[in-house]
Amino acid sequence: MGKIIRYLKYNLLEKGEKIFQHLIEFWWQNTSSPLIKYWQENNFRLQPVPLSSSRRLWRGFNQAEVLAQLLAQKLKLPLVDYFRRTRTTLPRLRLSLNERKKAVRNSYQTNRPSLEGENLLLVDDVLTTGSTLKELAKVAKRRKANQIWYLVLSSKPRRQG
């Protein structure tokens, strides 16, 4: 799964949305319906992990945003744009855990004065170390968000040692 996603991201494959649709459809058919009902009943909002403007311009799309749009339709949940990337960092593909944490530190801001009472479902394509999602959650918690969940298409197993 990780190889497919990297290929889509770094080879600028425009057919990625169709592939994401098939993956989401597979997930939809094999997921727990009580969880989806919980998100709906508790007014969760889908927030894609934002890209820097330069990376978005280079790539032509934000894969997390494409996923979040497809999920919003499927889950019948609103899509929001509460966060923005405040600085461009090096691609984290080959960085160590500590380098990844440092790379995303203070890289996000919210465009809202308060997120009080908001329930957010942060959407990303791949969870490697969790540094990006943890950084976004930290910003959301500072703005008093209520519940923050992560939803990723794939996770990369951590190396031992």
C-alpha positions in Angstrom: 0.0 0.0 0.0 2.8 2.4 0.9 4.5 1.9 -2.5 1.2 2.6 -4.3 0.7 5.8 -2.4 4.3 7.0 -2.9 3.9 6.3 -6.6 0.8 8.4 -6.7 2.3 11.2 -4.8 5.7 11.4 -6.4 4.9 10.5 -10.0 2.0 12.9 -10.1 -0.4 10.2 -11.3 -3.7 11.9 -12.2 -5.6 8.6 -11.9 -4.9 8.5 -8.2 -8.4 9.7 -7.4 -9.9 6.5 -9.0 -7.5 4.3 -7.1 -8.3 6.2 -3.8 -12.0 5.7 -4.6 -11.5 1.9 -5.0 -9.6 1.8 -1.7 -12.2 3.7 0.1 -14.9 1.5 -1.3 -13.1 -1.5 -0.1 -12.7 0.1 3.4 -16.3 1.0 3.4 -17.4 -2.5 2.8 -15.1 -3.9 5.5 -15.3 -1.3 8.3 -17.3 -1.2 11.5 -20.6 0.7 11.0 -20.9 1.7 14.8 -17.7 3.8 14.3 -19.2 5.6 11.4 -22.4 6.2 13.2 -20.5 7.6 16.2 -18.7 10.1 14.0 -22.0 11.1 12.4 -23.8 11.4 15.7 -21.0 13.5 17.2 -20.7 15.9 14.3 -17.2 15.1 13.3 -15.6 17.2 10.6 -13.0 15.9 8.2 -9.8 17.9 8.1 -7.2 16.9 5.5 -3.6 17.4 6.4 -2.6 20.5 4.6 0.4 20.8 2.2 2.6 23.8 1.9 1.6 26.0 -1.0 4.8 25.3 -2.9 4.4 21.5 -2.6 0.8 21.7 -3.6 1.8 23.8 -6.7 4.6 21.3 -7.6 2.4 18.2 -7.1 -0.8 19.7 -8.5 -2.9 18.2 -5.7 -3.0 17.3 -2.0 -3.5 13.6 -1.7 -4.9 14.0 1.8 -7.5 16.5 0.5 -8.5 14.1 -2.3 -9.0 11.3 0.3 -10.9 13.6 2.7 -13.2 14.8 -0.1 -14.0 11.2 -1.1 -14.5 10.2 2.6 -16.8 13.2 3.3 -19.1 12.1 0.5 -19.1 8.5 1.7 -19.4 9.2 5.4 -21.8 12.2 4.9 -19.6 14.4 7.1 -18.6 18.0 6.4 -15.1 18.7 5.0 -13.3 21.7 6.7 -10.2 23.7 6.1 -9.3 24.9 9.5 -5.5 24.5 9.2 -2.7 25.7 7.0 0.9 24.8 6.6 3.0 27.8 7.8 6.3 26.6 6.4 7.7 24.2 3.8 9.9 21.4 5.1 12.0 18.8 3.4 10.2 15.7 2.3 10.2 13.3 5.3 10.5 10.1 3.3 14.0 9.3 4.4 14.2 11.2 7.7 14.6 9.5 11.1 11.9 9.7 13.8 13.6 12.6 15.6 14.3 14.4 12.3 10.6 14.0 11.3 9.4 15.4 14.7 11.7 18.5 14.3 10.7 19.0 10.7 7.0 19.4 11.5 7.3 21.2 14.8 5.4 24.6 14.6 4.6 24.0 10.9 0.8 24.4 11.3 -1.6 27.0 12.4 -5.4 27.2 12.5 -7.3 30.0 10.8 -10.0 30.0 13.5 -9.7 31.7 16.9 -11.4 28.8 18.6 -12.2 25.1 17.9 -14.1 24.8 21.1 -16.4 21.8 21.0 -15.3 20.7 17.5 -14.8 17.0 16.8 -12.1 16.5 14.1 -11.2 13.6 12.0 -7.7 14.4 10.6 -7.2 12.7 7.3 -3.8 11.7 5.8 -2.6 9.2 3.3 0.2 7.5 5.3 1.0 7.3 9.0 4.7 6.7 9.4 5.7 8.2 12.7 2.6 10.1 13.5 4.5 13.4 13.9 2.4 15.3 11.4 -0.9 14.3 12.9 0.4 14.8 16.5 1.5 18.3 15.6 -1.9 19.1 14.1 -3.7 17.6 17.1 -1.5 19.8 19.4 -2.6 22.9 17.5 -6.3 21.8 17.7 -6.1 21.1 21.4 -4.6 24.5 22.0 -7.7 25.9 20.3 -9.9 23.8 22.6 -11.0 21.1 20.1 -13.0 18.4 21.8 -12.2 15.1 20.1 -9.4 14.5 17.6 -9.2 11.3 15.7 -6.9 10.2 12.9 -7.9 8.4 9.7 -5.2 7.2 7.4 -5.2 5.1 4.3 -2.1 3.2 5.2 0.5 3.0 8.0 4.1 2.1 7.7 5.4 -0.3 10.3 8.1 1.2 12.5 11.6 -0.2 12.3 12.8 -1.9 15.5 15.8 -0.6 17.3 
